[in-house]
Amino acid sequence: MPLSIVRGDITRIRTDAIVNSTNNALQNDGGVCGAIFKAAGAGDLQRSCDTIGGCTTGSAVRTEGFNLSKHIIHTVGPLWQGGDSGERNVLYACYRNSLTLAQKHECESIAFPLISSGANGYPNEKTLRVAIKAIGDFLLENDMVVLIVLRKDTKFSLSGNLHSSIQKFINENYADEQLTRISQLEFEAIRETATSHRHPSDGQTSDANAAPKSAHEAVFSPETLKSIAESKPKESFSNMLFRLIDERQDRFPKDADVCRRANLDRRVFAAIKRPNYQPSKNTAISLAVALELPLDLSLDLLMKAGFALSDSSTQDLIIRYFISEKEFDIYKINETLYQYGQSLLGSTMR
């Protein structure tokens, strides 16, 4: 996917450019910076930095990557002073200027550490939020594979209000059994079929008069949903997707616009147009979010691909929460998914 968050050692990441969070004098000052110097070849890299002479806070400069990568981009992050001294704007500039410099040197991929965390005192969750915002804004207009590489011991906490709202939503909607709600549109189309196929574990009777009156009352097992989906003619996933894209051309005039908003590799769209294309659930959800579909339409698009949002999945409930709240910023969704230990939206494969 264009933006990924991974844990590990940034010096073991193979990208065209590695970003070094450093000081104004471009000197090796230990930590992640020291590890980058060591991996690249400390003597060669320091001499190259000395030739440049320095870097202002918020700016970015480039050196050869030597033993580490094609390029090393050095940026100087702000010191945390409580959040009211313009730190956010400076940190945003670090990421944006680094990306612009990488693009100037024709990099197709770049890896960032969490700039200004650690010794500079910037809270991890605030740093990550700025990083995702800056990188997300860049990727809406440009193509590049971007990794945020976190140390294995990096810890986060969601902002209080958002965490409370999401946790409340999960607590109120979580179901222990593997049962899944369907959308009203699909429910109306398959109600009679569903009555005859209803799984005993759903707790429903076979009496049509006792069948639920709306999708909000209808809860089916995955096996039931699959049986229902296979028992009726339906528009293909690809046909529905491109119909929805055509209907939204005023907002998303190009396929690339949808692709970027979905955090998908642009090659995915070429694959979608192939006969018998079958997306992953991840890709289908990402596209629903990118097109800003309301919950019913999102569930319908998912069902075309043979999937549904489960009330027993924390990841699915988080996604349902954001769609219900009409919050379609996929990078904000991914930040939340990451902090809940869930898989991110976006795909390079399907």
C-alpha positions in Angstrom: 0.0 0.0 0.0 1.2 3.6 -0.5 1.4 4.2 3.2 2.3 1.5 5.7 3.1 1.6 9.4 5.6 -1.1 10.5 7.6 -1.9 13.6 11.3 -2.7 13.3 14.8 -1.4 12.5 14.8 1.4 9.9 18.3 0.4 8.8 16.9 -2.9 7.6 14.3 -1.3 5.4 15.0 -1.4 1.7 13.6 1.8 0.2 15.1 4.3 -2.2 15.4 6.9 0.6 15.8 6.7 4.3 14.9 9.7 6.4 17.3 10.6 9.2 15.9 12.7 12.1 18.9 14.8 13.1 20.1 18.1 14.5 20.8 21.5 12.9 24.6 20.7 12.6 23.9 17.4 10.8 26.1 15.6 13.4 25.8 12.0 14.5 24.0 12.3 17.8 23.2 8.6 18.7 19.8 6.8 18.8 18.1 6.1 15.5 20.4 8.8 13.9 23.4 6.9 15.2 22.1 3.6 13.8 21.6 5.2 10.4 25.2 6.7 10.4 26.6 3.3 11.4 24.7 1.4 8.7 25.6 3.9 6.0 29.2 4.2 7.0 29.7 6.8 9.7 32.8 8.4 8.2 31.6 8.8 4.7 28.2 10.0 5.8 29.6 12.6 8.3 31.9 14.0 5.7 29.0 14.4 3.3 26.9 16.1 6.0 29.8 18.4 6.8 30.0 19.5 3.2 26.4 20.6 3.4 27.1 22.4 6.6 23.7 22.3 8.4 19.9 22.2 8.1 17.3 24.6 9.5 14.5 23.1 11.7 11.6 21.9 9.5 13.8 21.7 6.3 15.4 18.7 4.6 18.7 18.1 2.8 19.9 15.0 0.9 23.1 13.1 0.9 24.2 9.9 -0.8 23.0 6.8 1.1 26.3 5.0 0.9 25.9 1.4 2.3 22.3 2.0 3.4 20.2 3.2 0.5 20.3 5.3 -2.6 19.6 8.5 -0.7 19.5 9.6 3.0 17.3 12.6 3.6 18.1 14.5 6.7 15.5 16.6 8.5 15.4 18.5 11.8 12.3 18.2 13.9 11.0 20.6 16.5 11.4 20.4 20.2 8.1 19.7 22.0 7.2 22.8 24.1 3.6 21.9 25.0 2.0 22.2 21.6 1.4 26.0 21.5 4.6 27.1 19.9 4.0 26.1 16.3 5.6 22.6 16.7 2.9 20.9 14.7 3.4 23.1 11.6 7.2 22.6 11.8 6.8 18.8 12.2 4.4 18.8 9.2 7.0 20.6 7.2 9.7 18.0 8.1 7.6 15.3 6.5 6.4 17.3 3.5 9.8 18.7 2.7 11.4 15.3 2.9 8.8 13.8 0.6 9.2 16.7 -1.9 13.0 16.2 -1.9 12.6 12.5 -2.4 10.3 13.1 -5.3 12.8 15.6 -6.8 15.4 12.8 -6.8 12.9 10.3 -8.4 12.5 8.1 -5.4 9.7 5.6 -5.6 9.9 4.6 -2.0 10.9 6.2 1.3 11.0 5.2 5.0 10.5 7.6 7.9 11.3 7.2 11.6 8.9 8.9 14.0 10.5 12.4 13.8 10.9 14.4 17.0 9.8 11.6 19.3 12.3 10.5 21.9 14.9 13.1 22.8 12.9 16.0 21.3 10.0 15.1 23.6 7.1 15.1 21.1 4.4 12.7 22.3 4.3 9.6 20.2 0.6 9.7 19.3 0.8 13.4 18.3 3.8 12.8 16.2 2.2 9.8 14.4 -0.9 11.9 13.8 1.1 14.7 12.1 3.1 12.2 10.1 0.0 10.4 8.8 -1.7 13.8 8.0 1.4 15.1 6.1 2.1 11.9 4.2 -1.6 11.4 3.4 -1.9 15.0 2.0 1.1 14.3 -0.2 -0.1 10.9 -1.4 -3.5 12.4 -2.5 -1.5 14.3 -5.2 1.5 12.1 -5.8 2.6 8.4 -6.2 5.1 7.0 -3.8 5.4 4.1 -1.4 5.9 5.5 2.1 6.7 3.6 5.3 6.6 4.9 8.9 9.0 2.7 10.8 8.4 2.5 14.5 10.7 1.1 17.1 9.3 -2.1 18.6 9.0 -0.5 22.1 7.1 2.6 20.8 3.8 3.0 22.7 0.7 5.0 21.9 -2.6 6.1 23.3 -5.6 7.4 21.4 -7.0 10.8 22.2 -9.5 10.7 25.0 -12.6 11.7 23.2 -12.0 9.5 20.1 -11.1 6.5 22.2 -14.2 6.9 24.4 -16.5 7.2 21.4 -15.0 4.2 19.6 -14.8 2.1 22.7 -18.5 2.9 23.5 -19.5 2.0 20.0 -17.6 -1.3 20.2 -19.1 -2.2 23.6 -22.6 -1.5 22.4 -22.3 -3.4 19.1 -19.9 -6.3 19.7 -21.5 -9.7 19.3 -19.8 -12.8 20.7 -21.2 -15.1 18.0 -20.1 -14.9 14.4 -23.2 -13.1 13.2 -23.2 -10.2 10.7 -25.7 -7.5 9.9 -26.6 -6.7 6.3 -27.8 -3.5 4.7 -31.4 -2.6 4.2 -31.0 -2.5 0.4 -29.7 -6.1 0.3 -32.2 -7.2 2.9 -35.2 -6.1 0.9 -33.9 -7.9 -2.2 -33.2 -11.2 -0.4 -35.7 -11.3 2.5 -37.7 -14.2 1.1 -34.6 -16.2 0.2 -33.1 -15.5 3.5 -36.2 -16.8 5.3 -35.8 -20.2 3.7 -32.0 -20.3 4.2 -31.9 -18.9 7.7 -29.3 -20.8 9.9 -30.6 -22.3 13.1 -27.9 -20.5 15.1 -29.4 -17.2 14.1 -32.2 -17.7 16.5 -34.8 -17.1 13.8 -37.9 -19.2 13.1 -38.8 -20.5 9.7 -42.2 -18.7 9.9 -42.1 -15.9 7.3 -44.4 -13.9 9.5 -41.7 -13.9 12.2 -39.0 -12.7 9.8 -37.3 -9.4 10.7 -38.8 -6.3 9.1 -35.6 -4.5 8.5 -31.8 -5.0 8.0 -31.2 -3.6 11.5 -33.1 -6.6 12.9 -31.6 -9.1 10.5 -28.5 -10.9 11.7 -27.2 -13.9 9.8 -24.2 -16.2 10.0 -21.5 -16.0 7.4 -22.6 -19.4 5.9 -26.1 -18.0 5.5 -24.9 -14.9 3.8 -22.8 -16.9 1.4 -25.8 -19.1 0.6 -28.0 -16.0 0.0 -25.4 -14.3 -2.2 -25.0 -17.4 -4.3 -28.7 -18.0 -4.7 -29.6 -14.7 -6.5 -28.3 -12.9 -9.7 -26.3 -9.9 -8.8 -24.3 -7.1 -10.3 -20.6 -7.9 -10.2 -18.3 -6.1 -7.8 -16.4 -4.4 -10.6 -19.5 -3.3 -12.4 -21.0 -1.8 -9.2 -17.7 -0.1 -8.3 -17.2 1.6 -11.6 -20.9 2.6 -11.7 -20.4 4.3 -8.4 -17.3 6.0 -9.6 -19.1 7.3 -12.7 -21.9 8.6 -10.4 -19.3 10.5 -8.4 -17.2 12.0 -11.3 -17.9 15.5 -10.1 -15.9 14.7 -6.9 -13.4 12.1 -8.2 -12.9 12.8 -11.9 -10.1 10.2 -12.3 -9.6 6.6 -11.2 -6.3 7.7 -9.7 -8.2 10.0 -7.3 -10.1 7.1 -5.9 -7.0 4.9 -5.8 -5.1 7.4 -3.8 -8.0 8.1 -1.4 -8.2 4.3 -0.9 -4.5 4.0 0.0 -4.2 1.5 -2.9 -1.4 0.9 -5.3 -2.4 2.2 -8.7 -1.9 -1.2 -10.2 -5.0 -2.4 -8.3 -7.3 -0.5 -10.6 -5.8 -2.3 -13.6 -6.5 -5.6 -11.8 -10.1 -4.6 -11.0 -10.9 -4.3 -14.7 -9.9 -7.9 -15.4 -12.6 -10.5 -15.9 -13.6 -12.4 -12.8 -11.7 -10.1 -10.5 -12.2 -10.9 -6.8 -11.0 -8.3 -4.4 -9.8 -8.9 -0.9 -12.1 -7.6 1.9 -9.4 -5.0 2.7 -9.5 -3.6 -0.8 -13.3 -3.6 -1.0 -13.6 -1.7 2.3 -10.8 0.8 1.2 -12.8 1.6 -2.0 -16.0 2.1 -0.1 -14.3 4.5 2.2 -12.6 6.3 -0.7 -15.9 6.8 -2.4 -17.5 8.1 0.8 -20.3 5.6 0.6 -23.0 5.6 3.3 -23.2 2.5 5.4 -25.9 0.8 3.4 -24.0 1.2 0.1 -20.7 0.2 1.7 -22.3 -3.0 2.9 -23.8 -3.6 -0.5 -20.4 -3.1 -2.2 -18.9 -5.5 0.2 -21.5 -8.1 -0.4 -20.8 -8.0 -4.1 -17.4 -9.2 -3.2 -18.7 -11.8 -0.9 -17.9 -10.0 2.4 -19.7 -8.3 5.2 -18.8 -6.3 8.3 -18.9 -8.6 11.4 -20.3 -7.5 14.8 -17.7 -9.8 16.3 -14.7 -8.1 14.8 -13.1 -5.1 16.4 -11.6 -4.0 13.1 -15.0 -4.2 11.4 -16.7 -2.3 14.2 -14.1 0.5 14.0 -14.7 0.8 10.3 -18.4 0.8 10.8 -18.0 3.5 13.4 -16.1 5.8 11.0 -18.5 5.2 8.1 -21.5 5.8 10.3 -19.9 9.1 11.5 -19.2 10.1 7.9 -15.5 10.2 8.6 -13.8 9.0 5.4 -10.2 10.0 5.9 -8.6 6.6 5.4 -5.4 7.8 7.1 -7.2 8.7 10.2 -9.0 5.4 10.1 -5.7 3.6 9.7 -4.2 5.5 12.7 -7.0 4.2 14.8 -6.8 0.7 13.5 -3.0 0.7 14.1 -3.5 1.8 17.7 -6.0 -0.9 18.3 -3.6 -3.5 16.9 -5.7 -4.1 13.7 -4.7 -4.4 10.1 -4.5 -1.2 8.0 -6.7 -0.4 5.0 -5.1 -0.4 1.6 -3.5 -3.0 -0.5 -0.8 -3.6 -3.1 -2.0 -7.0 -4.3 -5.8 -7.3 -4.5 
